Amino acid sequence: MVVRLYHTKQKKMIHTIFGAGGPVANALTRQLISHNETIRLVSRRPSTFTGNNINWQKADLLNYAEVLQAAKGSDVIYLCAGLVYNKTIWQQQWPVIMQNMINAAKETNARFIFFDNVYMYGVVNGTMLETTPYNPVSEKGEVRAKIATQLMDEVKQGNIQASIIRGADFYGAESMNSFFDSMVLAKYAKGERAQWIGKPKTLHSFSYLPDCGTALYLLGQTPQSDNQIWHVPTAAPLTGMQFMELAADVFKVKPAYMAINKLMLQLFGLFNPLVKDSVEMYYQYDHDYIFNSDKFEKYFNVKPTTYRDGIITLSQTLFK
């Protein structure tokens, strides 16, 4: 992402990241480090980031006492956590985690920024905007709609200063959490045939992970951006075919691929619980998935990283 505007800071702030160690949290951490910010990383396992302005604190997001202790003294708290990809765990744990974060924000008076996905929008005939109504068609989507409403109801009541920022499917994670990373880029990097979930002729948006980190950083620096919903700066969608042709061109291979339909995904799910739990999200890959970020781009005067530039950078770093 090309950033043309930063907001002047008046004092050194403490930025606390809950869910440290995940792809989005790491992208934010790198941004904060590059700007010499004071960072508190909160997770159940020790952080790999070290430095004079960085400290790690152990906490279980389901334990309010530990969450509150970790949040004390913070100016901004970010929730970038990811849970095991299981709808039952999501139904049980996400509402508890969100309430713990809301209560901690109230008690510490810290600003709260939640990194979210787009599951609550469901099938959208057109473009996903910050104003798109919630119409989940999956159980995980119902959970995301519930916790987003849970947070914004507190905002509407004036109880906390908080915002939600949503990203499309992301790419560029060292963990290979993205299907575009693991099933297209990693395959072409090895000269193998790619795999595409769903219909290769439908449009799809992908948010570049470093752009997610930059967007979170900018929101953290800008109190005026609080109390609303934002979308991560994300390049205009391409079809699956276009993505694979672009990636193949960067890696200098033929754009060979195999399309995975819903039946194949269901069969794979018989042997893999994570795949089984992803079947309900198949609608995202057989319908156009168009994510709009004009609001963020205009407000902060930024542009998203192009897909070509993102893939070239990854070919030189993650897939070198």
C-alpha positions in Angstrom: 0.0 0.0 0.0 1.3 3.5 -0.8 0.8 5.7 2.2 0.7 9.4 1.5 -0.5 10.8 4.8 0.3 10.1 8.4 -1.3 11.8 11.3 1.0 13.6 13.8 1.2 12.0 17.3 1.3 14.2 20.4 2.5 11.6 22.8 4.0 8.1 22.9 1.2 5.6 23.0 1.0 2.1 24.2 -0.4 -0.3 21.5 -1.7 -3.6 22.8 -2.4 -6.4 20.4 -4.6 -9.3 21.5 -4.1 -12.4 19.4 -0.4 -11.7 18.8 1.4 -14.2 16.6 -1.4 -14.5 14.0 -0.9 -13.2 10.4 -2.8 -9.9 10.8 -1.3 -9.3 14.3 2.2 -9.8 12.9 1.5 -7.4 10.0 0.4 -4.7 12.5 3.4 -5.4 14.8 5.8 -4.9 11.9 4.1 -1.5 11.1 4.3 -0.4 14.7 8.0 -1.5 15.0 8.8 0.5 11.8 7.4 3.6 13.5 9.1 3.0 16.8 5.9 2.6 18.7 5.6 1.0 22.2 4.0 -2.4 21.8 2.5 -5.0 24.1 1.9 -8.4 22.5 -0.7 -10.5 24.2 -1.2 -14.2 23.5 -1.0 -17.6 25.2 2.4 -18.4 23.6 5.6 -16.2 23.7 6.1 -13.8 20.9 8.9 -14.1 18.4 9.2 -10.3 18.2 11.7 -8.7 20.5 13.0 -5.2 21.0 13.4 -2.3 23.5 9.8 -1.1 22.9 8.2 -4.5 22.8 7.0 -6.7 25.7 4.9 -9.9 25.7 2.2 -10.7 28.2 0.5 -14.1 28.5 -3.3 -14.1 28.6 -6.2 -16.3 27.7 -8.9 -14.2 25.8 -11.6 -16.3 27.6 -10.3 -15.2 31.0 -11.4 -11.7 31.8 -9.0 -11.1 34.6 -6.1 -11.9 32.3 -7.5 -9.7 29.5 -8.0 -6.8 31.8 -4.5 -7.1 33.3 -3.0 -7.1 29.8 -5.1 -4.1 28.7 -4.2 -1.8 31.6 -2.3 1.3 30.6 -3.1 0.9 26.9 -4.0 3.7 24.7 -5.2 1.5 21.9 -6.1 -2.2 22.0 -6.4 -4.3 18.9 -8.2 -7.6 18.6 -6.6 -9.6 15.8 -7.3 -13.1 17.1 -8.2 -16.2 15.1 -9.9 -19.2 16.6 -9.7 -22.8 15.5 -11.8 -23.1 12.3 -14.7 -24.9 13.9 -18.2 -23.5 14.1 -18.9 -24.9 17.5 -15.8 -23.3 19.0 -16.7 -20.1 17.3 -20.3 -20.2 18.7 -19.0 -20.9 22.2 -16.0 -18.6 22.4 -16.3 -15.6 20.2 -19.2 -13.9 22.2 -17.2 -14.4 25.4 -14.0 -13.0 23.9 -15.8 -10.0 22.5 -17.5 -9.2 25.8 -14.2 -9.5 27.6 -12.6 -7.0 25.2 -15.6 -4.6 25.5 -15.4 -4.7 29.3 -11.6 -4.2 29.2 -12.0 -1.2 26.9 -14.6 0.3 29.2 -12.5 -0.2 32.3 -9.2 1.1 30.9 -10.8 3.8 28.6 -8.6 2.5 25.8 -9.7 2.8 22.2 -10.6 -0.6 20.7 -10.1 -1.7 17.1 -11.4 -5.1 16.0 -10.1 -6.8 12.8 -13.0 -8.6 11.3 -13.8 -10.6 8.1 -16.8 -10.4 5.7 -18.7 -13.6 6.7 -21.6 -11.6 8.1 -22.5 -10.1 4.7 -23.4 -13.5 3.3 -24.0 -13.7 -0.5 -23.9 -10.2 -1.9 -25.2 -9.5 -5.3 -22.9 -6.6 -6.1 -20.3 -4.9 -4.0 -19.5 -5.3 -0.3 -19.5 -1.9 1.4 -19.2 -0.9 5.0 -23.0 -0.3 4.9 -23.9 -3.7 3.5 -26.6 -5.3 5.7 -25.8 -8.4 7.6 -27.3 -11.4 5.9 -25.2 -14.4 6.9 -25.8 -17.7 5.1 -23.4 -19.8 7.3 -23.2 -20.6 10.9 -19.8 -18.9 11.2 -21.3 -15.8 9.5 -24.0 -15.8 12.1 -21.4 -15.7 14.8 -19.5 -12.8 13.1 -22.7 -10.8 12.7 -23.5 -11.4 16.4 -20.2 -10.2 17.7 -20.0 -7.2 15.4 -23.5 -6.1 16.5 -22.4 -6.8 20.1 -19.5 -4.3 19.7 -21.3 -1.6 17.7 -24.2 -1.6 20.1 -21.8 -0.5 22.8 -20.5 2.2 20.5 -24.0 3.5 19.7 -24.7 3.7 23.4 -21.6 5.8 23.9 -20.0 3.3 26.2 -16.7 2.9 24.4 -14.6 4.3 21.5 -14.3 1.4 19.0 -14.2 0.6 15.4 -14.3 -2.5 13.1 -12.0 -2.9 10.2 -12.7 -5.7 7.7 -10.5 -7.4 5.2 -11.3 -9.6 2.3 -9.6 -13.0 2.0 -6.0 -12.1 2.6 -2.8 -13.3 1.0 0.9 -13.0 1.9 0.9 -14.9 5.2 4.0 -16.9 6.3 1.6 -19.4 7.9 0.0 -20.2 4.5 -3.4 -19.5 6.0 -4.7 -18.2 2.7 -5.8 -20.6 0.0 -4.3 -18.2 -2.6 -0.9 -18.5 -0.9 -1.0 -22.2 -0.4 -2.9 -23.5 -3.4 -1.7 -21.0 -6.1 1.4 -19.1 -5.2 3.2 -21.9 -3.4 2.3 -24.4 -6.1 3.6 -22.2 -8.9 6.7 -21.4 -6.9 7.5 -25.2 -7.1 6.4 -25.5 -10.7 3.3 -27.5 -9.8 -0.3 -27.2 -10.9 -2.4 -24.7 -8.9 -5.7 -25.5 -7.3 -8.6 -23.1 -7.3 -11.7 -23.4 -5.0 -14.9 -22.7 -6.8 -15.5 -21.2 -10.2 -12.4 -19.7 -11.8 -14.5 -17.3 -13.9 -16.1 -15.6 -10.9 -14.5 -12.4 -9.5 -12.7 -12.4 -6.2 -11.0 -9.8 -4.0 -7.9 -10.4 -1.9 -6.4 -8.1 0.7 -2.6 -8.0 0.8 -1.6 -8.8 4.4 0.9 -5.9 4.8 -1.9 -3.5 3.7 -4.0 -5.0 6.6 -1.2 -4.0 9.0 -0.9 -0.5 7.6 -4.6 0.0 7.7 -4.7 -1.0 11.4 -1.8 1.2 12.1 -3.5 4.3 10.5 -6.7 3.7 12.5 -4.7 3.4 15.7 -3.1 6.8 15.0 -6.4 8.5 14.2 -9.0 8.8 17.0 -11.3 10.7 14.6 -11.8 7.4 12.7 -13.4 5.7 15.7 -16.9 4.5 16.1 -17.5 3.2 12.6 -16.8 0.4 10.2 -13.9 0.4 7.7 -12.6 -1.8 4.9 -8.9 -2.5 4.3 -7.6 -0.9 1.1 -7.9 -3.8 -1.4 -7.2 -3.9 -5.1 -10.2 -4.3 -7.6 -11.2 -8.0 -8.0 -10.0 -10.3 -10.7 -11.3 -13.6 -11.8 -9.7 -16.8 -10.6 -8.3 -17.3 -14.1 -6.8 -13.8 -14.1 -5.2 -14.4 -10.7 -3.6 -17.6 -11.8 -2.4 -16.2 -15.1 -0.9 -13.2 -13.2 0.8 -15.5 -10.7 2.1 -17.9 -13.4 3.6 -14.9 -15.3 5.4 -13.8 -12.1 6.8 -17.3 -11.4 7.5 -17.9 -15.1 5.3 -21.1 -15.3 2.3 -22.2 -17.3 -1.1 -21.2 -15.6 -2.1 -24.9 -15.1 -4.7 -25.5 -12.5 -7.4 -27.8 -11.1 -10.7 -26.5 -10.0 -12.2 -27.8 -6.7 -16.0 -27.9 -6.7 -18.2 -28.3 -3.7 -18.6 -32.1 -4.0 -14.8 -32.5 -4.0 -14.5 -30.2 -1.0 -17.1 -32.3 0.9 -15.2 -35.5 0.1 -11.9 -34.0 1.3 -13.8 -33.0 4.4 -14.5 -36.6 5.3 -10.8 -36.9 6.1 -10.0 -33.3 7.3 -12.1 -31.5 10.0 -10.8 -28.1 8.9 -11.9 -28.7 5.3 -15.2 -30.1 6.5 -15.9 -26.9 8.4 -15.0 -24.8 5.4 -17.7 -26.3 3.1 -20.4 -23.9 4.4 -18.2 -21.0 3.1 -18.1 -22.4 -0.5 -20.6 -19.7 -1.6 -17.8 -17.2 -1.5 -16.1 -19.0 -4.3 -19.0 -19.8 -6.7 -20.4 -16.2 -6.6 -18.7 -12.9 -7.3 -16.9 -11.7 -4.2 -16.4 -7.9 -4.7 -14.9 -6.0 -1.8 -14.9 -2.2 -1.9 -12.5 0.0 0.1 -13.1 3.5 -1.4 -14.1 4.9 2.0 -10.7 4.1 3.6 -8.7 5.1 0.6 -10.3 8.5 0.3 -10.2 9.3 4.0 -6.5 8.3 4.5 -5.4 9.2 1.0 -3.9 5.8 0.4 -3.9 3.2 -2.4 -3.8 -0.6 -2.0 -0.9 -2.7 -3.3 -1.6 -4.0 -6.7 -1.8 -7.8 -7.1 1.2 -7.8 -9.4 3.3 -5.9 -6.9 2.2 -8.0 -4.0 2.9 -11.3 -5.8 6.3 -10.1 -7.0 7.2 -9.1 -3.5 6.1 -12.5 -2.2 8.1 -14.3 -5.0 11.2 -12.5 -3.7 10.5 -13.1 0.0 8.0 -15.8 1.1 8.5 -18.0 -2.0 12.1 -17.3 -2.9 
